[in-house]
Amino acid sequence: MRTIENLSNLLVTQSYWQLPDLSKDTILKSIKAIRYNASCLFSVALIQLKRILESINNSQVLAKE
């Protein structure tokens, strides 16, 4: 998530021609990092959703008993 913020801040505050070190390779690495971070966040969200659903299911089973 921090990578997304850093890249956003960089793009907002700086112009491309002011950053000669912002090569195509650097941009591609940043995009890969953003995709990886998004994938990790999505995985964590799915795990949390599974836990919530299991908790609800367990609560319903206990309520029936």
C-alpha positions as CSV (number, residue, x, y, z in Angstrom):
1,M,0.0,0.0,0.0
2,R,2.9,2.3,0.8
3,T,4.2,1.8,-2.8
4,I,0.9,3.0,-4.2
5,E,1.1,6.2,-2.0
6,N,4.7,6.8,-2.9
7,L,4.1,6.4,-6.6
8,S,1.0,8.6,-6.5
9,N,2.8,11.3,-4.6
10,L,5.7,11.1,-7.0
11,L,3.4,11.5,-10.0
12,V,1.5,14.3,-8.5
13,T,4.4,16.4,-7.2
14,Q,6.9,15.8,-10.0
15,S,6.9,15.9,-13.8
16,Y,8.4,13.2,-15.9
17,W,11.0,15.4,-17.5
18,Q,12.2,16.4,-14.0
19,L,13.0,12.8,-13.1
20,P,15.5,11.4,-15.6
21,D,16.0,8.3,-13.4
22,L,12.3,7.4,-13.8
23,S,13.0,4.8,-16.5
24,K,10.6,2.4,-18.1
25,D,12.1,-0.4,-16.0
26,T,11.4,1.6,-12.8
27,I,7.8,2.2,-13.8
28,L,7.3,-1.5,-14.7
29,K,8.8,-2.5,-11.3
30,S,6.5,-0.1,-9.6
31,I,3.5,-1.5,-11.4
32,K,4.5,-5.1,-10.5
33,A,4.8,-4.0,-6.9
34,I,1.4,-2.4,-6.9
35,R,-0.1,-5.5,-8.5
36,Y,1.6,-7.7,-5.9
37,N,0.4,-5.5,-3.0
38,A,-3.2,-5.5,-4.4
39,S,-3.1,-9.3,-4.7
40,C,-1.9,-9.6,-1.1
41,L,-4.5,-7.3,0.2
42,F,-7.2,-9.2,-1.7
43,S,-6.0,-12.5,-0.3
44,V,-6.1,-11.1,3.3
45,A,-9.6,-9.8,2.6
46,L,-10.8,-13.2,1.5
47,I,-9.3,-14.9,4.6
48,Q,-11.0,-12.3,6.8
49,L,-14.3,-12.8,5.0
50,K,-14.0,-16.6,5.5
51,R,-13.3,-16.2,9.2
52,I,-16.3,-13.8,9.5
53,L,-18.6,-16.3,7.7
54,E,-17.3,-19.2,9.8
55,S,-18.0,-17.2,13.0
56,I,-21.5,-16.4,11.8
57,N,-22.1,-20.0,11.0
58,N,-20.8,-21.1,14.4
59,S,-23.1,-18.6,16.1
60,Q,-26.1,-19.9,14.3
61,V,-25.3,-23.5,15.2
62,L,-24.9,-22.5,18.9
63,A,-28.1,-20.6,18.8
64,K,-30.0,-23.7,17.6
65,E,-28.7,-25.8,20.4
